[in-house]
Amino acid sequence: MNSNMKMEVKIKALPADGNLLAIAGIKFNDCLVVDGFHIVNGTNGLFVGMPSTVNANGNYRDVVFPVTAEFREELTTAVLEGYYAAVQRAVRVLEGN
C-alpha cells in the first residue's frame, strides 16, 4: 500500500536512558500534527510505539493507531527513517562536519 500521504517527521532526541530512544511527531499532509510516537529499542530491534495515555487503572492505551497493517508499516518506516536521519545529523555535528 502506498497511501501517497505526505508525512513530515520531527524527532525529539532523548538521552540514552533505558529503551526509549526518542519521541517523534508527524505532520500529515500539512493538515494534522500528531505528537507522542515513541522510538523504542526492543528485544527484536527498533519499533515505533503509538501515542498513548494512562487510564485510571494505570494501564496504557493507544490514543492514535493505524487501522491497517499496511499503513502501520508505512508509518513505522517514515518514523524510523526520520530517526535515522536525525542520528546521522547528530553524528555529523559531533564530528564537526
N, CA, C and O atoms as a printed pandas DataFrame, in Angstrom:
     atom_number atom_name residue_name chain_id  residue_number  x_coord  y_coord  z_coord
0              1         N          MET        A               1    0.854   -1.190    0.000
1              2        CA          MET        A               1    0.000    0.000    0.000
2              3         C          MET        A               1    0.884    1.231    0.000
3              4         O          MET        A               1    1.814    1.339    0.800
4              5         N          ASN        A               2    0.599    2.136   -0.877
5              6        CA          ASN        A               2    1.261    3.425   -0.874
6              7         C          ASN        A               2    0.162    4.462   -0.823
7              8         O          ASN        A               2   -0.475    4.756   -1.835
8              9         N          SER        A               3   -0.057    5.013    0.347
9             10        CA          SER        A               3   -1.184    5.919    0.536
10            11         C          SER        A               3   -0.941    7.283   -0.090
11            12         O          SER        A               3   -1.865    8.092   -0.180
12            13         N          ASN        A               4    0.305    7.557   -0.531
13            14        CA          ASN        A               4    0.660    8.868   -1.055
14            15         C          ASN        A               4    0.389    9.976   -0.048
15            16         O          ASN        A               4    0.231   11.138   -0.422
16            17         N          MET        A               5    0.335    9.617    1.217
17            18        CA          MET        A               5    0.152   10.606    2.262
18            19         C          MET        A               5    1.514   11.197    2.588
19            20         O          MET        A               5    2.482   10.467    2.799
20            21         N          LYS        A               6    1.583   12.511    2.627
21            22        CA          LYS        A               6    2.821   13.185    2.992
22            23         C          LYS        A               6    2.946   13.140    4.511
23            24         O          LYS        A               6    2.050   13.573    5.235
24            25         N          MET        A               7    4.080   12.607    4.982
25            26        CA          MET        A               7    4.339   12.536    6.417
26            27         C          MET        A               7    5.667   13.209    6.701
27            28         O          MET        A               7    6.720   12.731    6.277
28            29         N          GLU        A               8    5.612   14.310    7.414
29            30        CA          GLU        A               8    6.821   15.031    7.819
30            31         C          GLU        A               8    7.105   14.693    9.278
31            32         O          GLU        A               8    6.336   15.054   10.169
32            33         N          VAL        A               9    8.208   14.001    9.512
33            34        CA          VAL        A               9    8.551   13.506   10.849
34            35         C          VAL        A               9    9.535   14.457   11.521
35            36         O          VAL        A               9   10.530   14.864   10.922
36            37         N          LYS        A              10    9.246   14.803   12.769
37            38        CA          LYS        A              10   10.167   15.605   13.585
38            39         C          LYS        A              10   10.539   14.758   14.790
39            40         O          LYS        A              10    9.677   14.228   15.490
40            41         N          ILE        A              11   11.844   14.641   15.015
41            42        CA          ILE        A              11   12.362   13.811   16.107
42            43         C          ILE        A              11   12.797   14.692   17.259
43            44         O          ILE        A              11   13.492   15.690   17.069
44            45         N          LYS        A              12   12.379   14.311   18.460
45            46        CA          LYS        A              12   12.877   14.946   19.678
46            47         C          LYS        A              12   13.765   13.906   20.337
47            48         O          LYS        A              12   13.277   12.945   20.931
48            49         N          ALA        A              13   15.059   14.101   20.228
49            50        CA          ALA        A              13   16.014   13.141   20.782
50            51         C          ALA        A              13   15.955   13.164   22.299
51            52         O          ALA        A              13   15.729   14.207   22.913
52            53         N          LEU        A              14   16.159   12.016   22.881
53            54        CA          LEU        A              14   16.213   11.882   24.319
54            55         C          LEU        A              14   17.567   11.314   24.709
55            56         O          LEU        A              14   18.199   10.620   23.913
56            57         N          PRO        A              15   18.015   11.596   25.915
57            58        CA          PRO        A              15   19.262   10.976   26.343
58            59         C          PRO        A              15   19.104    9.462   26.367
59            60         O          PRO        A              15   18.030    8.947   26.678
60            61         N          ALA        A              16   20.163    8.764   26.041
61            62        CA          ALA        A              16   20.122    7.301   26.065
62            63         C          ALA        A              16   19.883    6.872   27.505
63            64         O          ALA        A              16   20.807    6.833   28.317
64            65         N          ASP        A              17   18.657    6.558   27.802
65            66        CA          ASP        A              17   18.267    6.219   29.164
66            67         C          ASP        A              17   17.201    5.150   29.082
67            68         O          ASP        A              17   16.015    5.458   28.959
68            69         N          GLY        A              18   17.609    3.905   29.147
69            70        CA          GLY        A              18   16.649    2.826   29.002
70            71         C          GLY        A              18   16.381    2.539   27.536
71            72         O          GLY        A              18   17.204    2.844   26.672
72            73         N          ASN        A              19   15.238    1.955   27.264
73            74        CA          ASN        A              19   14.906    1.532   25.903
74            75         C          ASN        A              19   14.274    2.627   25.054
75            76         O          ASN        A              19   14.238    2.505   23.829
76            77         N          LEU        A              20   13.779    3.688   25.671
77            78        CA          LEU        A              20   13.168    4.778   24.910
78            79         C          LEU        A              20   14.270    5.636   24.314
79            80         O          LEU        A              20   15.041    6.259   25.044
80            81         N          LEU        A              21   14.348    5.670   22.993
81            82        CA          LEU        A              21   15.412    6.409   22.305
82            83         C          LEU        A              21   15.000    7.820   21.929
83            84         O          LEU        A              21   15.811    8.744   22.003
84            85         N          ALA        A              22   13.753    7.998   21.527
85            86        CA          ALA        A              22   13.306    9.322   21.074
86            87         C          ALA        A              22   11.782    9.351   21.005
87            88         O          ALA        A              22   11.109    8.321   21.045
88            89         N          ILE        A              23   11.274   10.563   20.901
89            90        CA          ILE        A              23    9.847   10.779   20.679
90            91         C          ILE        A              23    9.718   11.558   19.379
91            92         O          ILE        A              23   10.514   12.456   19.102
92            93         N          ALA        A              24    8.722   11.214   18.594
93            94        CA          ALA        A              24    8.526   11.856   17.293
94            95         C          ALA        A              24    7.130   12.442   17.185
95            96         O          ALA        A              24    6.188   12.000   17.842
96            97         N          GLY        A              25    7.033   13.444   16.339
97            98        CA          GLY        A              25    5.752   13.996   15.931
98            99         C          GLY        A              25    5.668   13.890   14.421
99           100         O          GLY        A              25    6.687   13.954   13.733
100          101         N          ILE        A              26    4.466   13.727   13.903
101          102        CA          ILE        A              26    4.283   13.618   12.462
102          103         C          ILE        A              26    3.238   14.629   12.013
103          104         O          ILE        A              26    2.159   14.742   12.594
104          105         N          LYS        A              27    3.599   15.372   10.940
105          106        CA          LYS        A              27    2.629   16.254   10.285
106          107         C          LYS        A              27    2.114   15.503    9.064
107          108         O          LYS        A              27    2.894   15.121    8.191
108          109         N          PHE        A              28    0.812   15.293    9.004
109          110        CA          PHE        A              28    0.173   14.571    7.910
110          111         C          PHE        A              28   -0.417   15.549    6.902
111          112         O          PHE        A              28   -1.281   16.360    7.238
112          113         N          ASN        A              29    0.064   15.460    5.655
113          114        CA          ASN        A              29   -0.459   16.271    4.539
114          115         C          ASN        A              29   -0.587   17.756    4.871
115          116         O          ASN        A              29   -1.511   18.422    4.404
116          117         N          ASP        A              30    0.343   18.275    5.681
117          118        CA          ASP        A              30    0.310   19.690    6.081
118          119         C          ASP        A              30   -1.019   20.093    6.704
119          120         O          ASP        A              30   -1.392   21.266    6.661
120          121         N          CYS        A              31   -1.748   19.116    7.293
121          122        CA          CYS        A              31   -3.077   19.391    7.842
122          123         C          CYS        A              31   -3.234   19.025    9.315
123          124         O          CYS        A              31   -4.018   19.650   10.028
124          125         N          LEU        A              32   -2.500   18.025    9.771
125          126        CA          LEU        A              32   -2.706   17.494   11.116
126          127         C          LEU        A              32   -1.366   17.062   11.684
127          128         O          LEU        A              32   -0.579   16.398   11.009
128          129         N          VAL        A              33   -1.109   17.442   12.936
129          130        CA          VAL        A              33    0.110   17.007   13.619
130          131         C          VAL        A              33   -0.283   16.106   14.770
131          132         O          VAL        A              33   -1.183   16.422   15.548
132          133         N          VAL        A              34    0.405   14.981   14.868
133          134        CA          VAL        A              34    0.223   14.065   15.990
134          135         C          VAL        A              34    1.582   13.888   16.648
135          136         O          VAL        A              34    2.542   13.474   15.998
136          137         N          ASP        A              35    1.663   14.200   17.937
137          138        CA          ASP        A              35    2.891   14.040   18.712
138          139         C          ASP        A              35    2.782   12.800   19.588
139          140         O          ASP        A              35    1.687   12.301   19.850
140          141         N          GLY        A              36    3.928   12.316   20.032
141          142        CA          GLY        A              36    3.933   11.259   21.020
142          143         C          GLY        A              36    4.252    9.869   20.508
143          144         O          GLY        A              36    4.038    8.890   21.222
144          145         N          PHE        A              37    4.766    9.756   19.272
145          146        CA          PHE        A              37    5.220    8.451   18.789
146          147         C          PHE        A              37    6.543    8.148   19.495
147          148         O          PHE        A              37    7.393    9.030   19.614
148          149         N          HIS        A              38    6.724    6.922   19.960
149          150        CA          HIS        A              38    7.925    6.530   20.704
150          151         C          HIS        A              38    8.798    5.623   19.855
151          152         O          HIS        A              38    8.317    4.644   19.284
152          153         N          ILE        A              39   10.079    5.949   19.774
153          154        CA          ILE        A              39   11.040    5.051   19.124
154          155         C          ILE        A              39   11.707    4.290   20.261
155          156         O          ILE        A              39   12.378    4.869   21.115
156          157         N          VAL        A              40   11.504    2.974   20.248
157          158        CA          VAL        A              40   11.922    2.121   21.356
158          159         C          VAL        A              40   12.875    1.053   20.848
159          160         O          VAL        A              40   12.664    0.475   19.781
160          161         N          ASN        A              41   13.924    0.796   21.618
161          162        CA          ASN        A              41   14.846   -0.292   21.326
162          163         C          ASN        A              41   14.329   -1.527   22.058
163          164         O          ASN        A              41   14.583   -1.712   23.248
164          165         N          GLY        A              42   13.601   -2.364   21.327
165          166        CA          GLY        A              42   13.008   -3.554   21.924
166          167         C          GLY        A              42   13.893   -4.772   21.768
167          168         O          GLY        A              42   14.994   -4.683   21.224
168          169         N          THR        A              43   13.423   -5.894   22.237
169          170        CA          THR        A              43   14.199   -7.133   22.179
170          171         C          THR        A              43   14.423   -7.598   20.745
171          172         O          THR        A              43   15.388   -8.313   20.473
172          173         N          ASN        A              44   13.546   -7.204   19.823
173          174        CA          ASN        A              44   13.690   -7.577   18.409
174          175         C          ASN        A              44   14.113   -6.407   17.542
175          176         O          ASN        A              44   13.873   -6.418   16.335
176          177         N          GLY        A              45   14.741   -5.394   18.134
177          178        CA          GLY        A              45   15.176   -4.224   17.377
178          179         C          GLY        A              45   14.277   -3.033   17.632
179          180         O          GLY        A              45   13.452   -3.039   18.546
180          181         N          LEU        A              46   14.448   -2.014   16.813
181          182        CA          LEU        A              46   13.673   -0.785   16.993
182          183         C          LEU        A              46   12.224   -0.995   16.585
183          184         O          LEU        A              46   11.927   -1.717   15.634
184          185         N          PHE        A              47   11.326   -0.347   17.326
185          186        CA          PHE        A              47    9.932   -0.315   16.915
186          187         C          PHE        A              47    9.337    1.022   17.298
187          188         O          PHE        A              47    9.888    1.758   18.118
188          189         N          VAL        A              48    8.201    1.322   16.690
189          190        CA          VAL        A              48    7.515    2.589   16.920
190          191         C          VAL        A              48    6.273    2.324   17.755
191          192         O          VAL        A              48    5.372    1.592   17.344
192          193         N          GLY        A              49    6.243    2.929   18.927
193          194        CA          GLY        A              49    5.065    2.852   19.787
194          195         C          GLY        A              49    4.144    4.015   19.474
195          196         O          GLY        A              49    4.600    5.122   19.185
196          197         N          MET        A              50    2.866    3.762   19.531
197          198        CA          MET        A              50    1.868    4.779   19.223
198          199         C          MET        A              50    1.671    5.723   20.409
199          200         O          MET        A              50    1.937    5.346   21.550
200          201         N          PRO        A              51    1.210    6.937   20.150
201          202        CA          PRO        A              51    0.876    7.849   21.244
202          203         C          PRO        A              51   -0.151    7.189   22.160
203          204         O          PRO        A              51   -1.095    6.550   21.694
204          205         N          SER        A              52    0.042    7.351   23.461
205          206        CA          SER        A              52   -0.840    6.661   24.399
206          207         C          SER        A              52   -1.120    7.534   25.610
207          208         O          SER        A              52   -0.498    8.578   25.812
208          209         N          THR        A              53   -2.059    7.082   26.397
209          210        CA          THR        A              53   -2.413    7.738   27.644
210          211         C          THR        A              53   -2.561    6.668   28.708
211          212         O          THR        A              53   -2.717    5.487   28.396
212          213         N          VAL        A              54   -2.513    7.078   29.951
213          214        CA          VAL        A              54   -2.682    6.143   31.065
214          215         C          VAL        A              54   -4.114    6.264   31.573
215          216         O          VAL        A              54   -4.593    7.365   31.846
216          217         N          ASN        A              55   -4.801    5.109   31.701
217          218        CA          ASN        A              55   -6.170    5.150   32.215
218          219         C          ASN        A              55   -6.171    5.109   33.744
219          220         O          ASN        A              55   -5.108    5.089   34.365
220          221         N          ALA        A              56   -7.342    5.097   34.344
221          222        CA          ALA        A              56   -7.479    5.146   35.797
222          223         C          ALA        A              56   -6.839    3.944   36.488
223          224         O          ALA        A              56   -6.448    4.039   37.651
224          225         N          ASN        A              57   -6.730    2.824   35.790
225          226        CA          ASN        A              57   -6.130    1.617   36.362
226          227         C          ASN        A              57   -4.616    1.594   36.224
227          228         O          ASN        A              57   -3.972    0.644   36.667
228          229         N          GLY        A              58   -4.034    2.632   35.612
229          230        CA          GLY        A              58   -2.593    2.682   35.422
230          231         C          GLY        A              58   -2.108    1.958   34.181
231          232         O          GLY        A              58   -0.903    1.797   33.985
232          233         N          ASN        A              59   -3.039    1.520   33.338
233          234        CA          ASN        A              59   -2.680    0.832   32.096
234          235         C          ASN        A              59   -2.598    1.836   30.951
235          236         O          ASN        A              59   -3.346    2.813   30.904
236          237         N          TYR        A              60   -1.672    1.573   30.031
237          238        CA          TYR        A              60   -1.533    2.434   28.860
238          239         C          TYR        A              60   -2.528    2.007   27.779
239          240         O          TYR        A              60   -2.799    0.822   27.583
240          241         N          ARG        A              61   -3.061    3.018   27.083
241          242        CA          ARG        A              61   -3.985    2.762   25.987
242          243         C          ARG        A              61   -3.596    3.670   24.836
243          244         O          ARG        A              61   -3.477    4.884   25.006
244          245         N          ASP        A              62   -3.394    3.069   23.638
245          246        CA          ASP        A              62   -3.072    3.877   22.456
246          247         C          ASP        A              62   -4.228    4.811   22.156
247          248         O          ASP        A              62   -5.390    4.405   22.189
248          249         N          VAL        A              63   -3.904    6.073   21.860
249          250        CA          VAL        A              63   -4.937    7.045   21.502
250          251         C          VAL        A              63   -4.925    7.325   20.006
251          252         O          VAL        A              63   -5.869    7.910   19.474
252          253         N          VAL        A              64   -3.860    6.910   19.326
253          254        CA          VAL        A              64   -3.743    7.012   17.876
254          255         C          VAL        A              64   -3.160    5.688   17.405
255          256         O          VAL        A              64   -2.208    5.174   17.992
256          257         N          PHE        A              65   -3.736    5.143   16.342
257          258        CA          PHE        A              65   -3.208    3.879   15.832
258          259         C          PHE        A              65   -3.641    3.690   14.397
259          260         O          PHE        A              65   -4.718    4.138   14.004
260          261         N          PRO        A              66   -2.802    3.022   13.604
261          262        CA          PRO        A              66   -3.153    2.730   12.213
262          263         C          PRO        A              66   -4.274    1.688   12.170
263          264         O          PRO        A              66   -4.360    0.810   13.029
264          265         N          VAL        A              67   -5.115    1.806   11.166
265          266        CA          VAL        A              67   -6.226    0.867   11.022
266          267         C          VAL        A              67   -5.790   -0.388   10.276
267          268         O          VAL        A              67   -6.308   -1.475   10.531
268          269         N          THR        A              68   -4.843   -0.243    9.357
269          270        CA          THR        A              68   -4.403   -1.392    8.569
270          271         C          THR        A              68   -2.937   -1.698    8.830
271          272         O          THR        A              68   -2.169   -0.818    9.219
272          273         N          ALA        A              69   -2.560   -2.938    8.616
273          274        CA          ALA        A              69   -1.165   -3.345    8.760
274          275         C          ALA        A              69   -0.292   -2.615    7.745
275          276         O          ALA        A              69    0.852   -2.268    8.037
276          277         N          GLU        A              70   -0.836   -2.385    6.555
277          278        CA          GLU        A              70   -0.075   -1.696    5.517
278          279         C          GLU        A              70    0.264   -0.271    5.925
279          280         O          GLU        A              70    1.388    0.188    5.721
280          281         N          PHE        A              71   -0.717    0.435    6.506
281          282        CA          PHE        A              71   -0.427    1.804    6.914
282          283         C          PHE        A              71    0.484    1.825    8.133
283          284         O          PHE        A              71    1.308    2.729    8.268
284          285         N          ARG        A              72    0.350    0.845    9.024
285          286        CA          ARG        A              72    1.267    0.755   10.168
286          287         C          ARG        A              72    2.708    0.636    9.667
287          288         O          ARG        A              72    3.614    1.275   10.203
288          289         N          GLU        A              73    2.910   -0.179    8.645
289          290        CA          GLU        A              73    4.247   -0.346    8.081
290          291         C          GLU        A              73    4.746    0.962    7.471
291          292         O          GLU        A              73    5.904    1.334    7.663
292          293         N          GLU        A              74    3.883    1.655    6.742
293          294        CA          GLU        A              74    4.257    2.927    6.132
294          295         C          GLU        A              74    4.602    3.969    7.203
295          296         O          GLU        A              74    5.578    4.707    7.067
296          297         N          LEU        A              75    3.806    4.021    8.248
297          298        CA          LEU        A              75    4.030    4.952    9.344
298          299         C          LEU        A              75    5.336    4.627   10.073
299          300         O          LEU        A              75    6.133    5.522   10.354
300          301         N          THR        A              76    5.548    3.360   10.374
301          302        CA          THR        A              76    6.773    2.917   11.047
302          303         C          THR        A              76    7.996    3.254   10.217
303          304         O          THR        A              76    8.993    3.743   10.748
304          305         N          THR        A              77    7.929    2.998    8.918
305          306        CA          THR        A              77    9.046    3.305    8.029
306          307         C          THR        A              77    9.356    4.795    8.048
307          308         O          THR        A              77   10.523    5.178    8.130
308          309         N          ALA        A              78    8.341    5.638    7.973
309          310        CA          ALA        A              78    8.550    7.085    7.969
310          311         C          ALA        A              78    9.193    7.549    9.276
311          312         O          ALA        A              78   10.117    8.362    9.254
312          313         N          VAL        A              79    8.714    7.041   10.409
313          314        CA          VAL        A              79    9.257    7.462   11.701
314          315         C          VAL        A              79   10.698    6.988   11.857
315          316         O          VAL        A              79   11.558    7.758   12.285
316          317         N          LEU        A              80   10.972    5.737   11.517
317          318        CA          LEU        A              80   12.337    5.231   11.664
318          319         C          LEU        A              80   13.303    5.914   10.702
319          320         O          LEU        A              80   14.453    6.159   11.066
320          321         N          GLU        A              81   12.865    6.226    9.483
321          322        CA          GLU        A              81   13.721    6.979    8.561
322          323         C          GLU        A              81   14.035    8.359    9.142
323          324         O          GLU        A              81   15.167    8.834    9.048
324          325         N          GLY        A              82   13.030    8.998    9.742
325          326        CA          GLY        A              82   13.251   10.288   10.387
326          327         C          GLY        A              82   14.222   10.171   11.552
327          328         O          GLY        A              82   15.061   11.048   11.761
328          329         N          TYR        A              83   14.108    9.091   12.307
329          330        CA          TYR        A              83   15.019    8.863   13.436
330          331         C          TYR        A              83   16.443    8.647   12.949
331          332         O          TYR        A              83   17.375    9.256   13.474
332          333         N          TYR        A              84   16.624    7.784   11.948
333          334        CA          TYR        A              84   17.965    7.525   11.423
334          335         C          TYR        A              84   18.589    8.799   10.850
335          336         O          TYR        A              84   19.789    9.024   11.013
336          337         N          ALA        A              85   17.790    9.634   10.183
337          338        CA          ALA        A              85   18.295   10.892    9.636
338          339         C          ALA        A              85   18.733   11.828   10.765
339          340         O          ALA        A              85   19.756   12.502   10.649
340          341         N          ALA        A              86   17.963   11.872   11.852
341          342        CA          ALA        A              86   18.325   12.714   12.994
342          343         C          ALA        A              86   19.613   12.222   13.646
343          344         O          ALA        A              86   20.448   13.026   14.060
344          345         N          VAL        A              87   19.774   10.910   13.739
345          346        CA          VAL        A              87   21.002   10.347   14.304
346          347         C          VAL        A              87   22.194   10.708   13.421
347          348         O          VAL        A              87   23.250   11.088   13.928
348          349         N          GLN        A              88   22.032   10.590   12.105
349          350        CA          GLN        A              88   23.123   10.928   11.183
350          351         C          GLN        A              88   23.503   12.406   11.299
351          352         O          GLN        A              88   24.687   12.741   11.284
352          353         N          ARG        A              89   22.511   13.287   11.413
353          354        CA          ARG        A              89   22.795   14.715   11.580
354          355         C          ARG        A              89   23.568   14.956   12.878
355          356         O          ARG        A              89   24.512   15.746   12.903
356          357         N          ALA        A              90   23.170   14.281   13.947
357          358        CA          ALA        A              90   23.863   14.446   15.233
358          359         C          ALA        A              90   25.301   13.960   15.146
359          360         O          ALA        A              90   26.197   14.591   15.706
360          361         N          VAL        A              91   25.535   12.864   14.466
361          362        CA          VAL        A              91   26.892   12.342   14.318
362          363         C          VAL        A              91   27.744   13.332   13.536
363          364         O          VAL        A              91   28.894   13.582   13.898
364          365         N          ARG        A              92   27.177   13.912   12.443
365          366        CA          ARG        A              92   27.928   14.893   11.657
366          367         C          ARG        A              92   28.297   16.106   12.504
367          368         O          ARG        A              92   29.402   16.637   12.391
368          369         N          VAL        A              93   27.368   16.542   13.351
369          370        CA          VAL        A              93   27.649   17.689   14.215
370          371         C          VAL        A              93   28.765   17.351   15.195
371          372         O          VAL        A              93   29.672   18.154   15.411
372          373         N          LEU        A              94   28.696   16.162   15.788
373          374        CA          LEU        A              94   29.731   15.751   16.739
374          375         C          LEU        A              94   31.095   15.609   16.079
375          376         O          LEU        A              94   32.125   15.865   16.702
376          377         N          GLU        A              95   31.095   15.198   14.811
377          378        CA          GLU        A              95   32.351   15.045   14.075
378          379         C          GLU        A              95   32.837   16.369   13.506
379          380         O          GLU        A              95   33.944   16.449   12.975
380          381         N          GLY        A              96   32.018   17.405   13.613
381          382        CA          GLY        A              96   32.402   18.711   13.112
382          383         C          GLY        A              96   32.227   18.878   11.618
383          384         O          GLY        A              96   32.873   19.734   11.013
384          385         N          ASN        A              97   31.371   18.082   11.014
385          386        CA          ASN        A              97   31.128   18.185    9.557
386          387         C          ASN        A              97   29.850   18.919    9.273
387          388         O          ASN        A              97   29.486   19.099    8.111
